[in-house]
Amino acid sequence: MNMFYDMPPYGVYAPTPNQARFIRWSRSFDPGPLSKLAASFCKRLLFPSLSGPLDIETWGLKTRIDPRKNITEKRLMFSPSRFELEEREILATWLKKGDVFVDVGANVGAYSLWAGQFIGQSGRIVAIEPQPGVLGRLRANFALNPHMNTQVFACGAGAAHGLMYLSIGSNNEGGASLATISGGRDEIEVIVRPLLSIVEEARLYRIDALKIDIEGFEDRAMIPFYAEAPSALHPRLLIIERGEKDWVQDLMGVIEKIGYRLLVSTKRNHVFELGTRSD
């Protein structure tokens, strides 16, 4: 379902001419060897004049991005072509019109927006995100691209229904974690639900691709899901953040036992395929 929110229309947060010039300059190096250096230099030039989000096109889509406290949004603003490049290339090859994409730990929707270009309006995007600091921009980015069939669940994914503390880093809102609680003012209480419960409420009958990036809590979301979900709901493509150091259960063993095959391990993620896809 497409949901529109009471929010300023696209262009209200248009960059100033100087801001737009800095962003274009940084992106002109993307994704070449100087891209990271250009992005770092551009951030130092842009941030003193930045007081909120900016409306800019990313991958040909309308996006509302605030890079001040979110690493993902920094990448999207200054070097979008380098953002999870291998994973995006796999999704571009894998996904087709009408597919179902589930984004667990959606942040501001980068993966979902990318996937939406390939699955079209006949496809489904289910995005799960508990962090209120980025949730508004996730919803805005979906509303700014109404040709995508999206649904947002404002909660975390875990083993059971309940409330948990989410630890939010002061320098990276997108790095909020249920797995590592630091204590202090950066903790907030959020609703947590089993992933299967969310999938069932969304009335999904299959999942063509699922990306999960929940900062070390992946095992506690995915293992209960695999224990209870029918095999028809097992994602055929699985992109999972490399959070082994924070896992308390053998998620890799569970994935292997189910029959997933490792396609690639990138700097940030493992990518698995379940069987061989036939279209």
GIZI-V406940 format. One record per residue. N is the residue number from 0. RES is the residue in one small letter. PSI is psi in whole degrees, 0 to 359 (NA if undefined). OMEGA is omega as a letter, one per 40 degrees, with the letter a starting at -180 (none if undefined). Layout:
# GIZI-V406940
N&RES&PSI&OMEGA ; N&RES&PSI&OMEGA
This chain:
# GIZI-V406940
0&m&143&i ; 1&n&131&a ; 2&m&130&i ; 3&f&143&a ; 4&y&156&i ; 5&d&92&a ; 6&m&159&i ; 7&p&141&i ; 8&p&164&i ; 9&y&134&i ; 10&g&341&i ; 11&v&325&i ; 12&y&37&i ; 13&a&140&i ; 14&p&151&i ; 15&t&164&i ; 16&p&319&i ; 17&n&317&i ; 18&q&316&i ; 19&a&323&i ; 20&r&316&i ; 21&f&315&a ; 22&i&316&i ; 23&r&319&a ; 24&w&314&i ; 25&s&315&a ; 26&r&340&a ; 27&s&340&i ; 28&f&352&a ; 29&d&131&e ; 30&p&36&a ; 31&g&181&a ; 32&p&338&i ; 33&l&3&a ; 34&s&314&a ; 35&k&317&i ; 36&l&318&i ; 37&a&319&i ; 38&a&317&a ; 39&s&317&i ; 40&f&318&a ; 41&c&323&i ; 42&k&318&i ; 43&r&328&i ; 44&l&323&a ; 45&l&321&a ; 46&f&323&i ; 47&p&333&a ; 48&s&3&a ; 49&l&124&a ; 50&s&3&a ; 51&g&194&a ; 52&p&163&i ; 53&l&144&i ; 54&d&113&a ; 55&i&157&i ; 56&e&135&i ; 57&t&125&a ; 58&w&30&a ; 59&g&9&a ; 60&l&154&i ; 61&k&127&i ; 62&t&149&i ; 63&r&112&a ; 64&i&134&i ; 65&d&101&a ; 66&p&3&a ; 67&r&325&a ; 68&k&31&a ; 69&n&114&a ; 70&i&318&i ; 71&t&316&a ; 72&e&329&i ; 73&k&315&a ; 74&r&318&a ; 75&l&325&a ; 76&m&315&a ; 77&f&334&a ; 78&s&62&a ; 79&p&331&a ; 80&s&335&i ; 81&r&348&a ; 82&f&114&i ; 83&e&51&a ; 84&l&312&a ; 85&e&318&a ; 86&e&318&i ; 87&r&323&i ; 88&e&321&i ; 89&i&315&i ; 90&l&321&i ; 91&a&326&i ; 92&t&325&a ; 93&w&313&a ; 94&l&151&i ; 95&k&170&a ; 96&k&135&i ; 97&g&0&a ; 98&d&166&i ; 99&v&127&i ; 100&f&128&i ; 101&v&129&a ; 102&d&100&a ; 103&v&117&a ; 104&g&58&a ; 105&a&342&a ; 106&n&231&a ; 107&v&9&i ; 108&g&20&a ; 109&a&308&a ; 110&y&318&a ; 111&s&317&i ; 112&l&319&i ; 113&w&312&a ; 114&a&323&a ; 115&g&334&i ; 116&q&335&a ; 117&f&332&a ; 118&i&341&i ; 119&g&184&a ; 120&q&338&i ; 121&s&349&i ; 122&g&181&i ; 123&r&138&i ; 124&i&123&i ; 125&v&116&a ; 126&a&132&a ; 127&i&122&a ; 128&e&121&a ; 129&p&346&a ; 130&q&110&a ; 131&p&335&a ; 132&g&331&i ; 133&v&347&a ; 134&l&321&a ; 135&g&320&a ; 136&r&330&i ; 137&l&311&i ; 138&r&321&i ; 139&a&317&a ; 140&n&326&i ; 141&f&316&a ; 142&a&330&i ; 143&l&349&i ; 144&n&68&a ; 145&p&353&i ; 146&h&353&i ; 147&m&143&a ; 148&n&96&a ; 149&t&154&i ; 150&q&132&a ; 151&v&135&i ; 152&f&116&a ; 153&a&72&a ; 154&c&170&i ; 155&g&167&i ; 156&a&130&a ; 157&g&206&a ; 158&a&334&a ; 159&a&164&i ; 160&h&140&i ; 161&g&191&i ; 162&l&140&i ; 163&m&162&i ; 164&y&132&i ; 165&l&124&i ; 166&s&124&a ; 167&i&120&i ; 168&g&141&a ; 169&s&338&a ; 170&n&352&a ; 171&n&94&a ; 172&e&331&a ; 173&g&353&i ; 174&g&18&a ; 175&a&141&a ; 176&s&139&i ; 177&l&347&a ; 178&a&326&a ; 179&t&103&a ; 180&i&120&a ; 181&s&339&a ; 182&g&155&i ; 183&g&196&a ; 184&r&348&a ; 185&d&6&i ; 186&e&137&i ; 187&i&155&i ; 188&e&132&a ; 189&v&158&i ; 190&i&137&i ; 191&v&137&a ; 192&r&152&i ; 193&p&142&a ; 194&l&321&i ; 195&l&322&i ; 196&s&319&i ; 197&i&315&a ; 198&v&319&i ; 199&e&319&i ; 200&e&326&i ; 201&a&353&i ; 202&r&48&i ; 203&l&138&i ; 204&y&352&i ; 205&r&162&i ; 206&i&113&a ; 207&d&325&i ; 208&a&141&i ; 209&l&131&i ; 210&k&131&i ; 211&i&124&i ; 212&d&90&a ; 213&i&37&i ; 214&e&57&i ; 215&g&2&a ; 216&f&10&a ; 217&e&321&a ; 218&d&322&a ; 219&r&349&i ; 220&a&317&a ; 221&m&323&a ; 222&i&314&i ; 223&p&325&i ; 224&f&311&a ; 225&y&332&a ; 226&a&334&a ; 227&e&334&a ; 228&a&142&i ; 229&p&154&a ; 230&s&334&i ; 231&a&338&a ; 232&l&358&i ; 233&h&123&a ; 234&p&136&a ; 235&r&335&i ; 236&l&132&a ; 237&l&121&i ; 238&i&116&a ; 239&i&130&a ; 240&e&144&a ; 241&r&82&a ; 242&g&28&a ; 243&e&325&a ; 244&k&337&a ; 245&d&354&a ; 246&w&144&i ; 247&v&358&i ; 248&q&163&a ; 249&d&76&i ; 250&l&321&i ; 251&m&321&i ; 252&g&320&i ; 253&v&315&a ; 254&i&315&a ; 255&e&318&a ; 256&k&323&i ; 257&i&330&i ; 258&g&16&i ; 259&y&148&i ; 260&r&130&i ; 261&l&122&i ; 262&l&315&a ; 263&v&149&i ; 264&s&117&i ; 265&t&185&i ; 266&k&326&a ; 267&r&338&a ; 268&n&158&i ; 269&h&140&i ; 270&v&124&a ; 271&f&150&i ; 272&e&136&i ; 273&l&107&a ; 274&g&204&i ; 275&t&127&a ; 276&r&135&i ; 277&s&129&a ; 278&d&NA&none
